[in-house]
Amino acid sequence: MKLALATDAWLPQVNGVVRSLTATLDELTRRGHDVETITPDRFLTVPMPGYASIRLAMAPRFGVRRMLDKAQPEIVHIATEGPIGWAARGWCLSRGIPFTSAFHTRFPEYAAVRTGLSAEYFWPILQRFHAPSSAVLVSTRSLAVELGGRGIGHTRPWSRGIDHALFRPEGERHPAMAALPGPVLLNVGRVAPEKNLEAFLSAEVPGSKVVVGDGPALESLQRRYPDVLFLGALSGEELASAYRAADCFVFPSLTDTFGLVVIEALACGTPVAAYPVTGPRDILGTDGRGVESPMPQPGGALNDSLEHAIAAALTVKRADAAALGRLYSWERATDQFLRAIASAVNGGSDRLKEAA
């Protein structure tokens, strides 16, 4: 099977989408699959308005078509709804080649935060984009249900995984966090308005707060919260050491579709506190014990009050958090990905005819 991957999110960006795609690509390569990647580094790019660290391909239509014509894939997986994604979608429709897509990011909600417009204004764009897709890959059941209510019902599961050799309970703890007054509360991720970090940083809870990550809101939050330790972006063993040095991982986002950092923290033995929304709810379950294979004891806590969730998570044993984190692997996630791709290859032409 000849597969092409088209994505607007790619290295050197540091986010859950890129980590998911690169990890899946590594696993596909390990299994002997040959994947043609259509990524921003192959084009002239411009900074994304309001987020200069993300660069978007500039007028990629003809370049994408040329690359795909040369690769002649049997199927294309389109990971994002950006310029490259739209160009790849157009090529597939013009050539009669089936494609799958993914719903990684709540674009309507993100756009609403940045523009002040209602998210309802942007949903028709997403519905149009995904309509001819043979399957829309989603990370959680609740997201599939939500998209079904939006008229995007042809979803297939594609969970997430982690590198267990890296994200593990055993190992060093970040030295900058070691001397902080406890409990040490950590957040990792993009420092941007849509991440709802203010809910965490303004929470009235004892201990010390640490933020790992970079983004457009970093300087503003540093000025507003001088008592918070901002470590910037970390990766590899240094990131894992930060997870291990925390007593609780706090995930205040209301817009993420999954939250890869949640399972990374759990795998490092760090209990998680979050709101009961899509993503955290699909990982922790309503009682903190997980969803797919419920654990005997909770690995974290969800609550409409972030302060209450933090207090409950701080009572969780690190071994129980790590046990929940061990349920996720890239091998299992890639199995799901390949099942969706294979199904689309077999039935994709019918989907394209329906959407035409």
C-alpha positions as CSV (number, residue, x, y, z in Angstrom):
1,M,0.0,0.0,0.0
2,K,1.4,3.4,-1.0
3,L,0.4,6.0,1.5
4,A,1.0,9.8,1.6
5,L,0.7,11.9,4.7
6,A,-0.2,15.6,4.2
7,T,0.1,17.9,7.2
8,D,0.4,21.6,8.0
9,A,1.7,20.8,11.5
10,W,5.3,19.5,11.4
11,L,8.8,19.9,12.9
12,P,10.2,22.1,14.3
13,Q,6.8,22.8,15.9
14,V,6.4,21.3,19.4
15,N,2.9,20.2,20.1
16,G,0.7,17.1,20.4
17,V,-0.2,16.9,16.7
18,V,3.4,16.9,15.6
19,R,4.4,14.3,18.3
20,S,1.5,12.1,17.2
21,L,2.4,12.3,13.6
22,T,6.1,11.7,14.0
23,A,5.6,8.8,16.4
24,T,3.1,7.2,14.0
25,L,5.5,7.7,11.1
26,D,8.3,6.2,13.0
27,E,6.1,3.1,13.8
28,L,5.0,2.8,10.2
29,T,8.6,2.9,9.0
30,R,9.6,0.3,11.6
31,R,6.9,-2.0,10.2
32,G,8.2,-1.5,6.7
33,H,5.7,0.9,5.3
34,D,6.8,3.6,2.8
35,V,5.1,6.9,3.5
36,E,5.5,10.1,1.3
37,T,5.3,13.1,3.6
38,I,3.9,16.4,2.3
39,T,5.0,18.9,5.0
40,P,5.6,22.6,5.3
41,D,9.4,22.2,5.2
42,R,9.0,21.4,1.5
43,F,7.5,24.8,0.7
44,L,8.0,28.5,1.1
45,T,6.3,29.4,4.4
46,V,5.0,32.5,6.2
47,P,4.4,32.9,10.0
48,M,0.8,32.1,11.1
49,P,-0.9,35.4,12.2
50,G,-0.7,35.7,16.0
51,Y,1.6,32.6,16.3
52,A,4.9,33.2,14.6
53,S,6.4,29.9,15.6
54,I,3.9,28.1,13.4
55,R,4.7,28.5,9.7
56,L,2.2,27.9,7.0
57,A,2.9,26.8,3.5
58,M,2.4,29.7,1.0
59,A,0.2,28.8,-2.0
60,P,1.0,25.1,-1.9
61,R,-1.6,23.9,-4.3
62,F,0.6,23.3,-7.3
63,G,3.5,21.9,-5.3
64,V,1.2,19.5,-3.4
65,R,-0.3,18.3,-6.7
66,R,3.2,17.8,-8.3
67,M,4.4,15.8,-5.3
68,L,1.3,13.6,-5.1
69,D,1.3,13.0,-8.9
70,K,4.9,11.8,-8.6
71,A,4.2,9.7,-5.5
72,Q,1.0,8.1,-6.9
73,P,-0.3,7.0,-3.5
74,E,-3.2,4.6,-3.2
75,I,-4.5,6.7,-0.4
76,V,-3.7,10.0,1.4
77,H,-4.0,10.8,5.0
78,I,-4.7,14.5,5.6
79,A,-3.9,15.5,9.1
80,T,-4.8,19.1,9.2
81,E,-7.3,21.6,7.7
82,G,-4.6,24.1,6.7
83,P,-3.3,25.1,3.2
84,I,-1.5,21.8,2.6
85,G,-4.5,19.9,3.8
86,W,-6.9,21.7,1.5
87,A,-4.5,21.3,-1.4
88,A,-4.2,17.6,-0.8
89,R,-8.0,17.3,-0.5
90,G,-8.4,19.0,-3.9
91,W,-5.9,16.6,-5.5
92,C,-7.6,13.6,-4.1
93,L,-11.0,14.8,-5.4
94,S,-9.7,15.6,-8.8
95,R,-7.9,12.2,-9.2
96,G,-10.5,10.0,-7.5
97,I,-8.0,8.9,-4.8
98,P,-9.5,8.1,-1.4
99,F,-8.3,10.0,1.6
100,T,-8.7,9.9,5.3
101,S,-8.6,13.0,7.6
102,A,-8.1,13.6,11.3
103,F,-9.7,15.9,13.8
104,H,-6.7,16.9,15.9
105,T,-7.6,20.4,16.8
106,R,-10.8,22.3,17.7
107,F,-10.3,24.9,15.0
108,P,-13.7,26.6,15.6
109,E,-13.1,27.1,19.3
110,Y,-9.5,28.2,18.7
111,A,-10.6,30.7,16.0
112,A,-13.3,32.0,18.3
113,V,-10.8,32.7,21.0
114,R,-8.6,34.6,18.6
115,T,-11.2,36.5,16.6
116,G,-14.0,37.1,19.1
117,L,-16.5,35.5,16.6
118,S,-18.8,32.6,17.6
119,A,-17.4,29.1,17.0
120,E,-20.6,28.4,15.1
121,Y,-19.3,30.6,12.3
122,F,-16.4,28.2,11.6
123,W,-18.0,24.8,11.9
124,P,-19.4,24.8,8.3
125,I,-15.8,25.0,7.1
126,L,-14.9,21.9,9.0
127,Q,-18.0,20.1,7.9
128,R,-17.2,20.8,4.2
129,F,-13.5,19.8,4.6
130,H,-14.3,16.4,6.1
131,A,-17.4,15.5,4.1
132,P,-15.6,13.6,1.3
133,S,-13.1,11.9,3.6
134,S,-13.4,8.1,3.7
135,A,-12.9,8.2,7.5
136,V,-12.3,11.0,10.1
137,L,-9.8,9.7,12.6
138,V,-10.6,10.8,16.2
139,S,-8.8,10.2,19.4
140,T,-11.7,9.7,21.8
141,R,-15.3,8.3,21.8
142,S,-16.8,11.6,23.2
143,L,-15.2,13.5,20.3
144,A,-16.8,11.0,17.8
145,V,-20.2,11.6,19.4
146,E,-19.7,15.3,19.3
147,L,-18.7,15.4,15.7
148,G,-21.6,13.1,14.9
149,G,-23.9,15.8,16.2
150,R,-22.2,18.2,13.9
151,G,-22.9,16.1,10.8
152,I,-19.4,14.5,10.8
153,G,-20.4,11.0,11.5
154,H,-17.9,8.8,9.5
155,T,-15.3,8.6,12.3
156,R,-12.8,5.9,13.2
157,P,-10.8,5.6,16.4
158,W,-7.2,6.6,16.5
159,S,-5.9,6.8,20.1
160,R,-2.5,8.1,21.2
161,G,0.5,6.6,22.7
162,I,3.8,7.5,24.4
163,D,7.4,6.4,24.5
164,H,7.6,4.3,27.6
165,A,11.3,4.2,27.6
166,L,11.3,7.9,28.0
167,F,8.2,8.7,30.1
168,R,8.6,6.4,33.1
169,P,8.3,6.8,36.9
170,E,12.0,6.0,37.5
171,G,14.7,8.6,36.7
172,E,16.0,12.0,37.6
173,R,13.8,14.9,38.7
174,H,14.2,18.3,37.2
175,P,16.7,20.3,39.5
176,A,14.9,23.6,39.0
177,M,11.8,22.1,40.6
178,A,13.4,20.1,43.4
179,A,13.7,23.0,45.9
180,L,10.3,24.5,45.3
181,P,7.8,24.5,48.2
182,G,5.4,21.6,47.8
183,P,3.1,20.5,46.5
184,V,4.6,21.2,43.0
185,L,1.9,21.7,40.4
186,L,2.9,21.4,36.7
187,N,1.4,22.3,33.3
188,V,3.1,21.3,30.0
189,G,1.9,22.6,26.6
190,R,1.5,25.4,24.2
191,V,1.4,28.7,26.1
192,A,-1.5,30.2,24.2
193,P,-4.9,31.8,25.0
194,E,-6.9,28.7,24.0
195,K,-5.2,26.6,26.6
196,N,-7.0,28.3,29.5
197,L,-3.8,28.6,31.6
198,E,-5.2,31.4,33.6
199,A,-7.6,29.0,35.3
200,F,-4.5,27.1,36.6
201,L,-2.3,30.1,37.4
202,S,-5.0,31.9,39.3
203,A,-6.3,28.9,41.2
204,E,-6.1,29.4,45.0
205,V,-4.2,26.3,46.0
206,P,-1.1,25.8,48.2
207,G,2.3,25.0,46.8
208,S,4.3,26.1,43.7
209,K,3.2,26.3,40.1
210,V,5.4,25.5,37.1
211,V,4.7,25.9,33.4
212,V,6.7,24.1,30.7
213,G,6.2,25.3,27.1
214,D,6.4,28.3,24.8
215,G,3.9,30.3,22.8
216,P,2.4,33.7,22.1
217,A,1.0,34.2,25.6
218,L,4.3,33.5,27.4
219,E,5.5,37.0,28.1
220,S,2.1,38.2,29.1
221,L,1.7,35.4,31.6
222,Q,5.2,35.9,33.0
223,R,4.4,39.5,33.8
224,R,1.0,38.7,35.3
225,Y,2.2,35.7,37.4
226,P,5.7,36.5,38.7
227,D,5.5,33.8,41.3
228,V,5.1,31.0,38.7
229,L,8.2,29.2,37.4
230,F,8.3,29.3,33.6
231,L,10.9,26.8,32.3
232,G,10.2,27.3,28.6
233,A,10.0,24.4,26.1
234,L,11.6,21.1,27.2
235,S,12.0,17.8,25.4
236,G,13.3,14.3,25.9
237,E,14.7,13.3,29.3
238,E,14.5,16.9,30.5
239,L,10.8,17.0,29.9
240,A,10.3,13.6,31.6
241,S,12.3,14.8,34.6
242,A,9.9,17.8,34.9
243,Y,6.9,15.4,34.9
244,R,8.5,13.3,37.6
245,A,9.4,16.4,39.8
246,A,5.7,17.4,40.0
247,D,3.3,16.3,42.6
248,C,0.3,16.9,40.3
249,F,-0.1,17.7,36.6
250,V,-2.8,20.3,36.0
251,F,-4.5,20.3,32.6
252,P,-7.0,23.3,32.5
253,S,-7.7,23.2,28.8
254,L,-11.3,23.1,27.7
255,T,-10.6,22.8,23.9
256,D,-8.1,19.9,23.4
257,T,-9.4,16.8,21.6
258,F,-7.1,14.5,23.7
259,G,-4.2,15.9,25.6
260,L,-1.1,13.9,24.9
261,V,0.7,15.5,27.8
262,V,-1.9,14.0,30.2
263,I,-0.8,10.4,29.4
264,E,2.9,11.4,29.4
265,A,2.4,12.8,32.9
266,L,0.5,9.7,34.1
267,A,3.3,7.4,32.7
268,C,5.8,9.3,34.8
269,G,3.7,8.6,37.9
270,T,2.3,12.1,38.2
271,P,-1.4,12.3,39.1
272,V,-3.6,14.5,36.8
273,A,-6.2,17.2,37.7
274,A,-8.4,18.5,34.9
275,Y,-11.9,19.6,34.0
276,P,-14.4,16.8,33.0
277,V,-14.3,17.6,29.3
278,T,-13.4,15.8,26.1
279,G,-9.9,14.5,26.3
280,P,-9.3,14.3,30.1
281,R,-12.7,12.6,30.5
282,D,-11.8,10.0,27.9
283,I,-8.4,9.2,29.5
284,L,-9.3,9.4,33.2
285,G,-13.0,8.5,33.1
286,T,-15.4,10.2,35.4
287,D,-13.9,8.4,38.5
288,G,-10.3,8.8,37.5
289,R,-9.8,5.1,36.9
290,G,-9.7,5.2,33.1
291,V,-12.2,4.2,30.4
292,E,-10.9,1.3,28.1
293,S,-9.7,-0.9,30.9
294,P,-10.7,0.7,34.2
295,M,-8.0,0.4,36.9
296,P,-8.5,-0.6,40.6
297,Q,-7.5,2.9,41.8
298,P,-7.7,6.3,40.2
299,G,-4.8,7.9,38.4
300,G,-6.1,11.4,38.7
301,A,-9.3,13.5,39.3
302,L,-11.8,15.5,37.3
303,N,-14.0,18.3,38.7
304,D,-15.8,21.4,37.5
305,S,-13.7,23.1,40.2
306,L,-10.1,22.9,39.2
307,E,-9.1,23.5,42.9
308,H,-11.1,20.5,44.0
309,A,-9.7,18.4,41.2
310,I,-6.1,19.4,42.3
311,A,-6.9,18.5,45.9
312,A,-8.3,15.1,45.0
313,A,-5.4,14.4,42.6
314,L,-2.9,15.1,45.3
315,T,-4.2,12.1,47.3
316,V,-3.6,9.7,44.4
317,K,-0.6,7.3,44.6
318,R,2.1,7.8,42.0
319,A,2.1,4.0,41.2
320,D,-1.6,4.2,40.4
321,A,-1.1,7.1,38.0
322,A,1.7,5.2,36.3
323,A,-0.4,2.1,35.9
324,L,-3.1,4.1,34.0
325,G,-0.4,5.7,31.8
326,R,1.0,2.3,30.8
327,L,-2.2,1.5,29.0
328,Y,-1.3,3.7,26.1
329,S,1.2,2.8,23.4
330,W,2.1,3.9,19.8
331,E,2.0,0.3,18.7
332,R,-1.7,0.0,19.6
333,A,-2.5,3.5,18.2
334,T,-0.8,2.6,14.9
335,D,-2.8,-0.6,14.7
336,Q,-5.9,1.6,14.8
337,F,-4.5,4.0,12.2
338,L,-3.7,1.1,9.8
339,R,-7.1,-0.4,10.2
340,A,-8.8,2.9,9.3
341,I,-6.5,3.3,6.3
342,A,-7.0,-0.2,5.0
343,S,-10.8,0.2,5.3
344,A,-10.7,3.5,3.4
345,V,-8.6,1.9,0.6
346,N,-11.3,-0.8,0.2
347,G,-14.3,1.5,0.4
348,G,-13.0,5.0,-0.4
349,S,-14.2,5.2,-3.9
350,D,-17.8,4.8,-2.7
351,R,-17.4,7.7,-0.3
352,L,-16.0,10.0,-3.0
353,K,-18.9,9.2,-5.2
354,E,-21.4,10.0,-2.4
355,A,-19.6,13.3,-1.7
356,A,-19.4,14.3,-5.4
